[in-house]
Amino acid sequence: MTNMRNLAFAACLLIGLSLTACGKKFNPASGAAAAPQVVTAGNADVVTVENLNEFPLVAAGRIEAPHMLNVTGSVFPDINREIPVISLASGRVVDVRVTLDQDVSKGQLMMRVQSPDVTNAFDMYLKAVNDESLANKAYVRAKILYGHGAISQEMLEQAQDAEDDAKADLDAANRQLNTLGIDKDHPSDIVSVYAPISGVIVAQNVTNAAAAGVTYSGSATAFTVADLSHVWVICDVYENDLPLVQLGQEATISLSAYPGKVLTGRVSDIGPVLDPTIRTAKVRINVANPGTLRLGMFVTATLAGRTKEIRATVPADAILHLHDEDWVYVPAGGNQFRRIAVQAGDMLPGGNQEILSGIVPGQQVVRTVLQLESVLEAQ
C-alpha cells in the first residue's frame, strides 16, 4: 500500500515538472523576440513651437486688382522689319564683306557679284544709243523734206514714231543699268550689293564663289537683315483665357535672362486658329527693344484683364521663399503652425505683397518667417 502511494506521488511530481517546463517554453519573458516598435514620421509642413507669444500673427489684407493673365512666349523678329538682300544680277559671288549676326548700316557694302547680266545690259544700252541717234537723224531729215514738200505727212509721222520708239528703248536700257547698279560711264561686270536697311544679319545663304541671283541654282536671298529695334513676342493663350485678351491691350514683359527687368508692349494680333492639340491661340505683342531682347528668348507676358478680383495681401516678411516656391505659415492649433504654398504677386506700398492664390483676405498668418528660422533649422 505504501508503495502504491509512493508511485502516485512520483507521477504527480513528474506531471508538475512537465507543466512547469511547458510554462517556461511559452513565457514571453523567456528570451523570445520583442514586438517591433512603430515610429511615426513628423510632418515637414508643421512647425511646433514652445511659446506662441513669440510669433505674432497678422490678418491678410484685401485689395481689388484686375485679373492678371500670365502667359509664356518667345521673341521673334517683326517680319515687317525683315528685309531680304538679293542680287538682281545673277552670277558668281567674288567678295563677301559681312557675315551672320553682324550689325550693318544702310548702304553698307555686303558683297560683290560677277555677272554676265551686266555685259548683256550694257550691250543693249549701247545699241539703244546708236538706234536712237540714227532715228533722230532720220526724223530731223524728214522734217526738212516735209517742209519743202518732198515727202508726205505720213512719212514724217513714221519718222517721228521711229524716233519715239528709239527713245523708249534707250530709256529702258538706261533704267536696266541703274537697276543693276552699273555706272554707264564706267561699266564693269562686277555688281556691288548694299544693305537696304540698318539692322542685324539674321540669315546668310551665300559664301565666296557661291551662286547669287535668281537665274542660277541656289538661294535667291543672299542675306536677311532684320531691324530689331522693335520685335514680336509670340505667346500661346489657352482658349478659356482668350476673352481676357483684346487688341491694343497693354502687356508687361518679364525676361528670364534679366530678372527684375520689365518691358511693355501692346497686343497687335490674336490668332484666328487654335492649335488642335493643346487648344491655344497665338497672340502677338509688339515690343520696343532697348537692346536686351534677343531672338528666341523665353519671356513671360502679363496681361491685365478688364474685370477686377479680390486678392489677399501680407507683409513681404511673412513670405518664405524656398526652392523657387513661396510659402506662408498659418495657425494649426495648439503650439503648431502649418506651412502652405502661395503664389506671390507684385510688391505693394508699405512693405506689403499681394497674394494671387493660396490664402484669402482676413486669414491669419505669421507676421515674419524670420522668427521661425531657428525652429525650422532645429527640425
C-alpha positions in Angstrom: 0.0 0.0 0.0 2.8 2.3 0.9 4.5 1.5 -2.5 1.3 2.5 -4.3 1.2 5.9 -2.6 4.9 6.5 -3.4 4.2 5.7 -7.1 1.3 8.1 -7.2 3.3 10.9 -5.6 6.2 10.3 -8.1 3.7 10.5 -11.0 2.2 13.8 -9.8 5.7 15.2 -9.3 6.7 14.3 -12.9 3.4 15.9 -14.3 4.1 19.0 -12.3 7.6 19.3 -13.6 6.4 18.8 -17.1 3.8 21.5 -16.8 6.5 23.9 -15.3 8.8 23.2 -18.2 6.0 23.9 -20.7 5.1 27.1 -18.9 8.7 28.3 -19.4 8.7 27.4 -23.1 5.8 29.7 -23.9 6.6 32.5 -21.5 7.3 35.8 -23.4 9.9 36.7 -20.9 11.9 33.6 -21.6 14.1 35.2 -24.4 11.7 35.3 -27.3 12.0 38.4 -29.8 10.1 41.6 -28.6 7.3 43.1 -30.8 8.6 45.7 -33.4 8.1 49.4 -32.5 6.3 51.7 -35.0 7.8 55.2 -35.3 5.5 57.9 -36.8 7.4 60.3 -39.1 6.8 64.0 -38.5 5.1 66.4 -41.0 7.6 68.7 -42.6 4.9 71.3 -43.2 4.1 71.6 -39.5 6.3 73.5 -37.0 5.9 73.1 -33.3 7.0 76.0 -31.0 7.2 76.3 -27.2 5.9 79.9 -26.8 3.2 81.1 -29.2 3.6 84.7 -28.0 7.0 84.9 -29.7 5.3 84.5 -33.1 2.7 87.3 -33.6 0.0 86.8 -36.2 -1.4 89.3 -38.7 -4.6 89.2 -40.8 -4.2 89.1 -44.5 -5.3 92.4 -46.1 -7.6 92.9 -49.1 -7.2 94.7 -52.4 -9.1 94.9 -55.7 -7.0 94.4 -58.8 -7.5 93.5 -62.4 -7.4 89.8 -63.2 -3.9 89.1 -64.4 -3.1 86.6 -67.1 0.4 85.3 -67.3 1.5 83.5 -70.5 4.8 82.4 -71.8 6.2 83.3 -75.1 9.3 83.7 -77.3 10.9 86.6 -79.1 10.6 86.8 -82.9 11.6 89.4 -85.5 9.0 91.7 -86.8 8.5 90.4 -90.3 7.6 93.9 -91.5 11.2 94.9 -90.5 12.9 91.8 -92.0 14.4 92.6 -95.5 15.8 90.1 -97.8 19.1 91.0 -99.6 19.2 89.8 -103.1 21.4 90.4 -106.2 19.4 91.4 -109.2 22.3 90.4 -111.3 22.8 86.7 -111.4 26.4 85.4 -111.3 29.2 84.2 -109.0 30.0 85.8 -105.7 33.5 87.1 -105.7 33.7 89.0 -102.4 31.6 88.7 -99.2 32.1 91.6 -96.8 29.8 90.7 -94.0 28.7 87.6 -92.0 25.9 86.2 -90.0 24.9 88.0 -86.7 26.8 91.1 -87.8 25.3 94.6 -87.4 25.2 96.5 -90.7 24.2 100.1 -91.6 22.0 101.1 -94.5 24.1 101.4 -97.7 27.0 99.3 -96.4 28.7 97.1 -99.0 27.7 93.4 -98.3 29.0 91.5 -101.3 30.2 91.8 -104.9 28.9 89.6 -107.8 30.5 89.0 -111.1 27.6 88.7 -113.6 27.1 88.3 -117.4 23.8 90.1 -116.9 25.8 93.4 -116.8 27.5 92.7 -120.1 24.2 92.0 -121.8 22.5 95.0 -120.3 25.4 97.3 -121.3 25.3 95.9 -124.8 21.6 96.6 -125.1 22.3 100.1 -123.8 24.9 100.8 -126.5 22.7 99.5 -129.2 19.8 101.7 -128.0 22.1 104.7 -128.0 23.0 104.0 -131.7 19.4 103.3 -132.7 18.2 106.5 -131.1 20.9 108.6 -132.8 20.0 107.1 -136.2 16.3 107.6 -135.6 16.8 111.2 -134.6 18.8 112.0 -137.7 16.1 110.4 -139.9 13.4 112.4 -138.1 15.3 115.7 -138.5 15.8 114.9 -142.2 12.2 114.0 -142.7 11.1 117.3 -141.2 13.3 119.2 -143.6 12.0 117.3 -146.6 8.4 117.7 -145.4 9.0 121.4 -145.2 10.0 121.5 -148.8 7.1 119.3 -149.8 9.4 116.4 -150.8 7.6 113.8 -148.6 4.1 113.3 -147.4 2.9 113.9 -143.8 2.5 110.1 -143.4 6.3 109.6 -144.0 7.0 112.4 -141.5 4.8 110.7 -138.9 6.6 107.4 -139.4 9.9 109.0 -138.9 8.7 110.6 -135.7 7.3 107.3 -134.5 10.6 105.6 -135.1 12.3 108.3 -133.1 9.9 107.9 -130.2 10.4 104.1 -130.1 14.2 104.6 -130.2 14.0 107.0 -127.2 11.8 104.5 -125.3 14.3 101.7 -125.9 17.2 103.9 -124.8 15.3 104.9 -121.6 14.6 101.2 -120.8 18.2 100.2 -121.3 19.4 103.1 -119.1 17.0 102.0 -116.4 18.2 98.5 -116.6 21.7 99.6 -115.9 20.5 101.7 -112.9 18.6 98.7 -111.6 21.7 96.6 -111.7 23.8 99.3 -110.1 26.0 99.9 -113.1 27.6 103.3 -113.9 27.2 103.6 -117.7 30.2 105.9 -117.8 32.4 103.4 -116.0 31.0 99.9 -116.9 32.1 96.8 -115.1 31.0 93.2 -114.9 31.2 93.4 -111.1 28.0 94.3 -109.3 28.0 95.6 -105.7 25.2 94.7 -103.3 24.5 97.1 -100.4 22.5 96.8 -97.2 18.9 98.0 -97.8 18.4 98.9 -94.1 20.3 99.1 -90.8 20.0 96.0 -88.7 21.4 92.6 -87.8 22.1 89.8 -90.4 19.8 87.0 -89.2 20.3 84.7 -92.2 23.2 84.1 -94.7 22.8 81.8 -97.7 26.0 82.6 -99.7 29.7 82.4 -99.4 32.6 83.2 -101.7 32.3 81.5 -105.1 28.6 80.7 -104.5 25.9 81.4 -107.0 23.8 84.6 -106.5 20.8 86.0 -108.2 17.5 84.5 -109.4 18.5 82.6 -112.6 21.2 80.3 -111.2 20.8 77.4 -108.8 21.0 78.4 -105.1 19.0 80.7 -102.9 17.8 84.0 -104.4 18.1 85.6 -101.0 21.8 86.0 -100.1 21.2 87.6 -96.7 18.3 88.6 -94.5 18.7 91.8 -92.4 16.3 92.4 -89.5 15.7 95.7 -87.8 15.4 94.6 -84.1 14.5 97.9 -82.7 11.0 96.5 -82.5 10.3 92.8 -82.1 7.4 90.4 -81.7 6.6 88.3 -78.6 4.5 85.4 -79.7 2.6 83.8 -76.8 0.3 80.7 -76.5 -3.0 81.6 -74.8 -5.5 78.8 -73.9 -8.9 79.2 -75.4 -10.6 79.6 -72.0 -8.4 82.7 -71.4 -8.9 84.3 -74.8 -11.8 86.5 -73.5 -9.2 88.3 -71.3 -7.2 89.3 -74.4 -8.0 92.2 -76.7 -6.3 94.1 -79.5 -4.4 97.1 -78.2 -4.2 95.7 -74.7 -1.0 96.7 -72.8 1.3 93.8 -71.7 4.3 93.8 -69.4 7.1 91.6 -70.5 9.4 89.9 -67.9 12.7 88.4 -69.1 14.0 85.1 -67.8 17.5 86.2 -68.7 17.2 89.6 -66.8 15.2 89.1 -63.6 13.6 92.3 -62.4 13.8 94.0 -65.9 10.3 94.7 -67.3 9.3 95.9 -70.7 6.0 97.0 -72.1 4.2 96.2 -75.3 0.8 96.0 -76.9 -1.3 93.2 -78.4 -1.3 93.6 -82.1 -2.8 90.3 -83.2 -4.9 87.4 -81.8 -4.6 84.3 -83.9 -7.9 83.1 -85.5 -6.8 79.5 -85.5 -6.4 77.3 -82.4 -3.8 74.6 -82.1 -5.9 71.4 -82.2 -3.6 69.6 -79.8 -3.1 71.9 -76.9 -6.1 74.3 -77.6 -4.1 77.5 -77.7 -4.1 80.5 -80.0 -1.1 82.6 -80.9 -1.1 86.1 -79.5 1.3 88.6 -80.9 2.7 91.5 -78.8 4.7 94.4 -80.4 7.6 95.4 -78.1 10.1 98.1 -78.4 13.6 96.6 -77.9 16.0 98.5 -75.8 18.8 96.1 -76.9 18.2 93.4 -74.3 15.8 91.2 -76.3 17.4 88.6 -78.4 15.6 86.4 -80.9 14.4 83.1 -79.4 14.5 84.4 -75.8 11.8 83.0 -73.4 9.7 85.6 -71.7 6.6 85.9 -69.6 3.9 88.3 -70.7 1.3 89.6 -68.2 -2.0 90.9 -69.5 -4.4 92.9 -67.3 -8.0 91.7 -67.7 -11.0 94.1 -67.9 -12.6 92.6 -64.8 -11.3 93.0 -61.2 -10.9 90.4 -58.5 -10.3 90.3 -54.7 -6.8 89.4 -53.6 -5.1 89.0 -50.2 -2.1 91.0 -49.1 0.5 90.2 -46.4 3.7 91.7 -45.2 6.6 90.8 -47.5 8.4 89.4 -44.5 5.6 86.8 -44.0 6.5 85.0 -47.2 9.1 82.3 -47.2 10.9 81.9 -50.5 12.1 78.3 -50.6 13.1 76.1 -53.7 11.6 78.6 -56.2 8.3 78.5 -54.3 6.5 80.9 -51.9 5.1 79.8 -48.6 3.4 81.3 -45.5 2.7 79.9 -42.1 -0.8 79.8 -40.6 -2.0 78.6 -37.2 -2.6 74.9 -37.0 -4.0 74.6 -33.4 -2.1 74.2 -30.2 1.5 75.2 -30.4 1.8 74.5 -34.1 1.9 76.4 -37.4 1.3 74.9 -40.8 3.2 75.8 -44.0 1.0 76.4 -47.1 2.1 77.3 -50.6 1.0 80.6 -52.1 1.6 82.4 -55.3 3.1 85.8 -54.6 2.4 88.8 -56.8 3.6 92.4 -57.0 5.1 94.4 -54.2 2.8 97.0 -52.7 3.4 100.2 -50.8 4.1 99.9 -47.1 6.2 96.7 -47.5 3.3 94.5 -48.4 3.0 92.0 -51.2 -0.1 90.7 -52.9 -1.0 87.0 -52.9 -2.5 85.7 -56.1 -3.6 82.4 -54.6 -3.2 80.2 -51.5 -4.9 82.3 -48.8 -7.9 84.6 -48.6 -8.3 88.1 -47.1 -8.6 88.0 -43.3 -6.8 84.8 -42.9 -4.2 84.7 -40.1 -0.5 84.3 -41.0 2.7 84.5 -39.0 3.9 88.2 -39.2 7.5 87.3 -40.1 9.1 84.0 -41.0 12.5 85.1 -39.8 11.3 84.3 -36.2 10.7 80.7 -37.3 14.2 80.2 -38.8 15.7 78.7 -35.6 12.8 76.4 -35.2 13.0 75.3 -38.8 16.7 74.6 -38.5 16.1 72.6 -35.4 13.6 70.4 -37.1 
